[in-house]
Amino acid sequence: MNSKRKRTKKKSGISRRAILLGAAAGALGAAAEAPYALIVGTVYRESGHSLGGAEVELIPAQPDKRWKKQNARSNGRGEFAFRVPAAPMEFDLKVKADAYRPESKRVKITGDERIDLSFLLDRLPKEK
């Protein structure tokens, strides 16, 4: 004996799903509107070709509880990016890769901006 029930939907003005989606979109919109700065760059090897897999550290120049060290790796095209709040701040960027001499630079953020950097890493001499 097959007994099938027919489900009925209650019709209300606004569904719960619509309310939740609206609240989530509002929260995302508020977060997206907060100003930020981008620190982007490319790592190259001495031949001028990009260097993927390099370790990149973004370290606040002045100790501050609000800012913590961030780490990234350059992608296959040698590119990396950090998103930081648009507040006056200085950062040290350190780039290192196996068999290459590390390099560092200081960056000053003053507001909502994009800072483009490039790093050219020299190969270390081979050990005998």
Wavefront OBJ file of the C-alpha trace (Angstrom):
o trace
v 0.000 0.000 0.000
v 1.517 3.255 -1.132
v 0.491 6.231 0.823
v 1.836 9.483 -0.465
v 1.423 12.684 1.372
v 1.136 15.877 -0.412
v 3.270 18.582 1.153
v 1.847 22.003 1.317
v 3.839 25.171 1.643
v 2.783 27.919 3.895
v 2.912 31.186 2.100
v 4.320 34.062 4.042
v 5.479 37.432 2.849
v 9.240 36.729 3.059
v 10.936 33.378 3.352
v 13.564 32.632 5.945
v 16.076 31.962 3.200
v 15.569 35.432 1.734
v 16.079 37.015 5.156
v 19.292 35.048 5.748
v 20.629 35.828 2.272
v 19.867 39.500 2.747
v 21.623 39.584 6.113
v 24.664 37.777 4.682
v 24.829 40.128 1.702
v 24.620 43.100 4.044
v 27.462 41.770 6.168
v 29.597 41.081 3.101
v 28.822 44.500 1.675
v 29.925 46.191 4.889
v 33.173 44.217 4.908
v 33.821 44.925 1.237
v 33.401 48.652 1.778
v 36.166 48.864 4.396
v 39.179 50.565 2.791
v 42.286 48.485 2.277
v 45.697 48.658 0.650
v 47.308 46.080 -1.600
v 50.958 45.152 -1.497
v 51.698 43.141 -4.616
v 54.874 42.070 -6.298
v 56.812 39.705 -8.474
v 59.919 37.698 -7.656
v 62.507 37.226 -10.411
v 65.683 35.179 -10.615
v 68.906 36.737 -11.870
v 68.168 35.618 -15.449
v 65.058 37.833 -15.449
v 62.638 34.899 -15.406
v 59.985 34.685 -12.709
v 60.683 32.617 -9.612
v 57.757 30.590 -8.298
v 57.675 29.113 -4.809
v 59.629 31.903 -3.120
v 58.667 32.552 0.508
v 57.438 36.086 1.175
v 56.990 37.501 4.691
v 55.166 40.730 5.484
v 56.256 41.957 8.916
v 55.084 45.153 10.672
v 58.080 47.486 11.082
v 56.868 48.524 14.548
v 55.553 45.930 17.020
v 51.784 46.279 17.268
v 49.222 43.850 18.697
v 46.797 44.628 15.850
v 49.274 43.602 13.125
v 50.727 40.148 12.765
v 53.272 38.722 10.389
v 51.756 37.331 7.181
v 53.303 34.700 4.916
v 52.779 33.908 1.254
v 54.471 32.033 -1.579
v 54.988 33.390 -5.031
v 52.889 31.591 -7.628
v 54.183 30.024 -10.849
v 54.565 33.475 -12.379
v 56.493 34.753 -9.351
v 53.578 36.891 -8.135
v 52.376 37.466 -4.581
v 49.847 39.762 -2.886
v 48.895 40.957 0.589
v 45.769 42.855 1.569
v 46.179 45.146 4.581
v 43.932 47.778 6.173
v 44.335 51.283 4.749
v 46.025 52.820 7.775
v 49.388 54.584 8.003
v 51.867 51.783 8.653
v 55.269 50.513 7.584
v 56.040 46.912 6.715
v 59.195 44.965 5.961
v 58.929 42.459 3.121
v 61.416 39.607 3.131
v 61.743 37.256 0.175
v 63.777 34.064 0.197
v 64.094 30.927 -1.873
v 66.372 27.890 -1.780
v 69.749 28.504 -3.449
v 69.081 32.281 -3.727
v 70.287 35.228 -1.661
v 67.344 36.693 0.344
v 66.205 40.262 -0.275
v 64.107 42.667 1.789
v 62.386 46.011 1.277
v 60.459 48.436 3.470
v 57.007 49.596 2.365
v 55.036 52.536 3.725
v 51.238 52.467 3.512
v 49.470 55.807 3.838
v 45.910 54.868 2.904
v 43.788 53.122 0.299
v 46.477 52.372 -2.293
v 48.315 49.713 -4.257
v 52.066 49.229 -3.881
v 53.837 47.288 -6.663
v 57.237 45.758 -5.941
v 59.717 43.545 -7.694
v 62.464 41.430 -6.185
v 65.480 40.167 -8.122
v 67.142 37.284 -6.290
v 70.751 36.381 -7.040
v 71.795 32.744 -7.021
v 74.092 31.749 -4.164
v 77.467 30.299 -5.142
v 77.521 26.511 -5.124
v 79.230 24.994 -2.105
v 82.138 22.677 -2.766
l 1 2 3 4 5 6 7 8 9 10 11 12 13 14 15 16 17 18 19 20 21 22 23 24 25 26 27 28 29 30 31 32 33 34 35 36 37 38 39 40 41 42 43 44 45 46 47 48 49 50 51 52 53 54 55 56 57 58 59 60 61 62 63 64 65 66 67 68 69 70 71 72 73 74 75 76 77 78 79 80 81 82 83 84 85 86 87 88 89 90 91 92 93 94 95 96 97 98 99 100 101 102 103 104 105 106 107 108 109 110 111 112 113 114 115 116 117 118 119 120 121 122 123 124 125 126 127 128
